[in-house]
Amino acid sequence: MLVFEAKLKGSDEQYEKLDEAIRTARFIRNSCLRYWMDNKGVGKYELSAYCAVLSKDFSFANNLNSMARQASAERAWSAISRFYDNCKKNASKKGFPRFKKHQTHGSVEYKTTGYKLSDDRQTITFTDGFKAGSFRLWGTRDLHFYQLNQIKRVRVVRRADGYYAQFCLDVERVENREATGKTIGLDVGLAHFYTDSDGQTIENPRHLRKSEKSLKRLGRKLSKTKKGDALSLSFAERLVEKGSKNRIKRRNRLSRKHLKVSRQRKDFAVKLARCVIQSNDLVAYEDLMVRNMVKNRKLSKSISDAAWSAFRDWLEYFGKVFGVATVAVPPHYTSANCSNCGEVVKKSLSTRTHKCHHCGFVLDRDWNAARNILEIGLRTVGHTGTLNASGDIDLCLGEETPLSKPSRGKRKPKE
Ligand SMILES: [Zn+2]
């Protein structure tokens, strides 16, 4: 699935109508959630049928294109099924589905009807009951390479700096690349963005630090303004600037900054991920979800964690595109074990150097971890180790590892 995004250029009156559509989509999603909570045994099909009931009972719901209504019900269902999955897996956070509140951002998803894209891909016209009309599209050059019938979904997204259309195309992107014969393990740290199994480090991008500071500053400024009920104002009311004017201004500035940070993060992640994938045949890294529980609770939710998870998403994306194996390995013992002899060498978080008292091996802490990560990654995909030529690899992973011992000796050819 490929996604292209374009900014929608229209009048304020038109934007207000898009807002109504977004509000309606949220209303349907929330109503479906409520219906599921109040009635036992409600599943995907019942929610889908409930859409029809809603559109009869509420005229504004009827304004939304019928497939967009279905898409909203599907969103409710995906939140519910995610919750069910977490219950089955007995995850620590179950994520009970929540109602979406009225916010200054949101989205509505159209499938193949309810809009029309012009042949030159310059204009999109929404044809459902909200009558939002035609918008100029900014930044759709890439759309020209594809047929209109390849567009499976169009999502209208409201952000701090305007309205966007995302076009989801049913295309598998596959690119050829020469095998490099190289494999790499990545360890995420605090000091560096990552350290790889060859000892190379990538620094944390400086703009992330800067942004973190200014986000905090803007957040403080916002909390000083009068709350009022600025958020409950409609789009039109906000245009004539009723309510706490200062707060609206501050909030908007903060959201714009958030937007900027996420764009910078994406830019950094895309470039780095593409580079790592193109120069390796296998990339191994820690499973971040597990990592947060295991390593350091203070680390979670920080801005660099967000950068890492964006990076990981792009690694996996480019991995598929270029046919490179990507392996997320369980993080247990990756920094404790000696990457030379496999013995456990316990160390505190502040110990920066790995010194093995079994074999005398000394290496930077993160570098050692990256070597372990690569080793586990290689086993997972059915290779044997490459780090120790002697073949004497035993990482003492304990009982927590689901991995079987590697067969030693011959390296299996890549399929
Ligand atoms: Zn050792």
Residues whose N, C-alpha, C, O or C-beta is under 5 A from the ligand:
A	BS01	ZN	C338 N340 C341 G342 C356 H358 C359 G360 F361
